[in-house]
Amino acid sequence: MSAAPGGRPAFPGLPGELVLEEAAGARRCGDGGDGGGGGSVPGTLLCTNRRVAFLPAQAPGSRASLRSEDDVALPCIRELVAASSLAKPKVLTAASTLKFIPEELAVFCRDFRLLRFHFHEDGLAPQAFRVANAIAQAREAAAWLGDTGEGRGGWPGPPETRPEGEEEEDGGEEDEGWAATPLFETLRDWEKELKRLGAKGWRVSAVNERFDMAPSLPRYLWVPSGLLDHDLKRTFAHFQERRVPRLCWHHPGGGHLLRGAGFHPASEPGGEDVRCLEALLLGGRGPCVVADATELPSLADIQLAHLKLRALCLPGAAAEEKWLSALEGTRWLEHVRTCLRKAVEVASLLAGTRCSVLLQEPSDRDLNCLLASLVPLLGDPQSRTLPGFQSLVQREWVAAGHPFPRRMGLLRRRGPRDEAPVFLLFLDCVWQLVRQFPAAFGFTEAFLLALHDSSFAPYSSTFLFSCQRQRGRPQWPPSQSYTPVGGWRERGGGAARGLPPVWAWGLRYSRQHRARFRNPAGGGTHALGPPDTADPPSPDTPDAAWAGTVFVLSKGTLSPQPLPWRSGRPPPRGSRGAPSPGRPWERGGHGAPPGLLVPCAAGPAVRLWRRCYLRGLPEAQRGRLAASPAALAEELMLLQDRLRTWGVTGPPTEAADTPLPPSR
């Protein structure tokens, strides 16, 4: 919209976005958000049919269309509370009746943000009343329909043109960051990545190019070179949701990481099917180790822990002396430790043994995504760079078919049992790695926080759909197309294009904010070791003695187990020629393989992600990340106070990252 009533800064609305109500003169209270500072900022509070937006009065001349610090998408609002000095706070819903003029409006977000707006000036009473009711009504009417196959439910993409001056300033950087991330929608992307990994004996198969074999799998799969597509088709029916095992990472030492769904209980493979299944699992490389996923937290456990954590991180949720025990009682950090330990076990096995490790869960769409991403982060320096990490998420989460809308709880027609923020648990695990190995990663906490918040925003194709098949459907008028530099442009016709991915960071974040995403001192891309040029094991090697048998990796130990279609065959005795449990380099007295990160998953080593979870507690965020000269001065004063205290009392006994209780 071009007009700016009341002299407020122009609001760069999205296509189809309508301003329902606005309150000029409102003040946003400092809440420890991205700025990290306190005080209040005057501006205009707007409610549209897409989001709640705040325009600071001193906004710069050029402003991105999606300002993450001050905007919140309607599906991201968890609770809306109106407060007044003359009445009790009231939770607003579409059916509620507001009987007082609100002096304060608190917006509790699903991404742990807490936005507070005050209406103190004279003449704001009618506006405050109307904007509060408008937000409650619009939030109820908002729908997230990306997962239903019925389109985007009216959710728009970025505008066709940028605000004046924005393209020249940010276009180059946005193009560089977005274009460096393969979306794994083309055959070339898969072939290029397979070549980079150096996985000899594997090829890219287009057997699922039309999604007729497995609708939730990507178009292209990495499968053994000796397995023809005609034979590969025999294997789909023997796995749940037809999600067959396929390669997701190759270690230069010769180990292969595969992922797949559980075996279909009703399948009865014949002789030819058994041959194809074993060729798919073993890949001509020797034993296959199945990583037992039952020791990982269930989806219900993850959802319950996240709900408890979110409730605990609200002001006044627990007494100061009981806050830390309540934090451990959420079990969120316990789930983080469990996932890290499992990833270390798998990465250690791949680093010291020439075998195939199969990540297997019933659906292959949740915890498999988490492990298939954590293991390469531990063993592949390229995945620790910013483009490499984005590529990893795009391949093992987006293209692999993680149901983002259902797991994030943003589908109204789905029940609560579908919710489980597995992706947020993964981001927490990555944050633990970045905190323990800051020089090994080319991205920062600010980048992880932006990715965390973007998962709740329906403005990109990355988190809007549940699989590549849905993401590839026409979702935009054929008269518009998207380019990384110019944004949305008019074009003559042709097939419809989808929304841009989340990796087009310039659409949501300024150049100054994006500069904080990169860690200039980390993220080396040196190789793990020499390429794997050895030939596959010959039939007389010990590995061949274990053909037709798998080993289950559970709690750090390996136990032989026959394949399900060979249940009548007893498991082999002893473990001669089988991979040994534990860390191979510790048994041999050698150091860890170069490039392999082995994080500490013990209790004291796993910390709370304060920058993300405690954003609703201003006192816990002071000095965490200075975004202005005033905030930098505040941070320096806090550091000087701590140094003076340290000089008087000696080093503190409490860890620096211990979360501050809400009452401090």
Disulfide bonds with the S-S distance in Angstrom:
none
